[in-house]
Amino acid sequence: MRDILAEIVEKKKDIVTDAKRQMPLDEVKRALVCGNFEMAHRFREREWNLIAECKLQSPAKGRLCRRYSVTELARIYEDNGASMLSVHTDPHFLGCNEDFRKVRAEVSLPLLRKDFIIDAYQIYEARMLGANAVLLIARILTPETLKKFLYTAWSLGMDALVERYEGTDVPSRAFSDGGIHEAIMDYEDTVFYEILAEELARRDMDYQPVSNDNYEALVSRMDDYIAEFEAHGTDNISIPDMDLP
């Protein structure tokens, strides 16, 4: 059976190599301004949140939208209450960096760069483009690389969504009988568990602004929560005295 994901990742290697040639990492770093975890702040402001996807095409299903451009979709979603926008920058989805820049200039919502991230360069590039969060796909990263990429995103003031499949990477009964995953994701096979780890860690620290002085402490607390998720799943977390919204 055709493995579309593997094909995309192979082509992505050439795309990243070409991007580095056109604009080396040092130049990207000089061109970016760190964020302030805008996605996390936005999500805490509302009782429910929707990430609306500005997607024109799918490799599996072909062209999805012909009536609107990416920027027109972005404005429609913003006008109708989306909390955040997901914007593709991969050509398999008719996405590109220039479209991302155009959407950033059109809307004030936090933006997720949706791409197949296989190199830390893409995370720095995402922030340079104005992204507030990046998508990390567990199936195409080793656990060590995934952890490294999470820390890279956080060091730039960006949130990260981790996409996992089939309920196997983070064990939990929620995939079969409902639970926390159902409450925080749009797709049953996707777990954004690091959002919870960050929220709990920041709560432990009384939501102090992230700085050079407390960054290591924040990461350490998140490590502890993530280790608990990996060891026990997310169904049996003990969170004393926590009032959930």
N, C-alpha and C positions, 0 to 999 in steps of 0.2 A: 504494500500500500504506500502511496506517495506520502512522504513526510514533509509537509509544507513548512513546518517550523524549522526543520534542519536545513532546508533549502534557503530560507530567509536568512538564517544565521550565517551560512557560508557566504552569501552575497554581502551581508553586513560587514564582514571582515574587510572586504575590498572598499566599501564605502567609508569605513572608519580610517583606513589607511590613506585614502585620498583626502579626507577631511584634515588629517594631521599634516599632510603635505601642503595643503593650501593655507592652513592656519595652525601653526605649532601650539602645543599646550601652553607654553609660557605666555604666548600672545592672548590666548583665550582667558587665562587667569587674570591677566592685566585688564582685560576688557569687561570683566564681570563685577557685579556688586552683590555681596551676600544678601540673602533674604532674611525673613524674620518668622519663618514657619507660618506663613499666611493661611495655608490650608487648615492646620490644626486650630488656629484662632477662629477661622470662619466656621468650622464645624461645631465648635463649642458655643457659638452664638445662637444656634438654631436647634429646635427640637428634632427635626429630621433633615437629612441632607441628600441631595441628588447630584451625582457626577454625570453630566451630559456629554455624550461622545460626538465629536465633530468628525464623522467618518464618511468618506465618499465611496469607498470600495473595500471589498474583502477578497482575498485570494481564493477563498473557498466558494463564495457566493457571487462574485463579480461586482459590477457597479450597483451601488445601493441608493445613491442620491444623484439625480441629474438636474433637479429643479433649482437647488441652492448651492452657492459656493460655501467654502469653509467659514469665511467671515460672516456670511449671511446666517448660516446655522448658529454661529456663536452668538450673534445679536439676538436671534429668536430665543435661544435657550436662556440667555441672561434676562431678557424681558419677561420670561415666563417662570422665573423663580429658581433656576438652577443654582446650586451652591458653588459649583466648580465645573470647569470644562476640561475635557480630555481631548487633546489635539494630536493627531498622528503626524510624525515626521518621516515615516518610512514609505518609500515609493511603491511598495506592494499595495498600500492602502491609498495611493494617490496623495500621500503626504509629503511635505518638504519643509525645510527650515524657514523658507520665506513665508509660507502660509502661517507658520507659528508666529513669526514676527508681526504679520498683519493682524492676527487675532489679538495678540498682546496689545497692539495699538488701538484696537477697537473696543475692548471690554475691560472692566475693572475686576472681574472675578479672578480668583486663583486659577492657575493653569497647570495641568498635568501634561508633561511631555510623554506621549505614548509611543514607545519605540522598543526595539530589541537591543537592550543595553548589554554589551559584552566587554566594554572597555571603559575605564574610569574617565577617559577623555570625554565620552558622551555625557557624563554627568556635569562636568564643568561646562561643556558646550550648552547643555540644557539651561543652566543658570544664566549663561551669557545671553541666551535667547529670551530670557524673562520667565522661565518656568519656575513654579513654586513647589513642584513635586515631580518625581520621576517614577516610572513603572519598572520594577525589577521582576523578571520572570525566573522563578526558581529552577525550572526545568533546563534552563540553558546556562546555569551558573553552579559552580561548586559551592558547598556551604561556606568555605573560607572566603571565596570571592564575593558571595552575597553579603556576608558580614562586612567585608571591606567596603563594598559599594554603599551599604547603609551608612556607615560612618562618614564616607565621603560626602554623601548627600546632606547629612546632618551638619557637617562642618561648614557647609555652604548656606545654612539656614533654610534648607529644603526638606520637605517631608518625602517619604517614599512609600509606595504601595507595593506589597509583595504578592505576586500572583502565584498561587499554588494549585495543584490539580488533584482531584479524586479523593481528597481528604486523607491522603497518606503522609504528607510531609509534616503536618501538625496533627497528631492524633486527636480525634474528638468525636463523641457520639452525636454532636450537633448536625453532622451531615445526614444522619439517618432519622433523627427524631426532633430536629429543630433546636434552637438555642442561640447562643451569642453570635455565631457566624451569620445566621439568618438575619440578624438585626443590623449587621454592619457591612453587608456586601450585596451587590446586585446579582451575582452569579453564585450558584450553590457550590461551585468547585473552586472558588477563589477566596483566599483568606488574607485580609489586610491586618495581620496580627501585630505588626510593629506599631500601628497607630495606638493600639491598646497599651503596649509597653511604654510608648512615649508619654501617653496621657497619665498612666499610673506613676511613672517616674517624675514627671513634672508636678503632679499632685503632691508626691512625697516631699518635693522641694518648694512647696507653697507657690508654684507657678512663677518662680523667680525668672526674670529675663535671662536667656542663655548668653553666657559671656565666656571669655577665656578662663576666668577664675573658677567657674562651676561646670564647664563643659565635660571634663573628665568624670566628675561626680554623676552627672546626668547619664553619660554613657554607661558607667558602672551599674547604676540602678537599672537601666534598660536591659543590660546584659543579664542581670539577675532575673528579671521578669521573663525575658525570652528563653532563658535556660529552663525556667519553670514551665513555660508553654511546651517546650520541646520534650520535657521529661514527663509531663502529666496531661498535656492537652490544655484546652482553655475552659473545660467544663468544671474543674474542681479548684479554681483559683480562690484563695482566701484573701479577701480584701476587707479588713475590718473598718467599720465606721465610714464607709464610702456611700454617699448619696448619689445614685445615678440619676441623670436628667430624664 
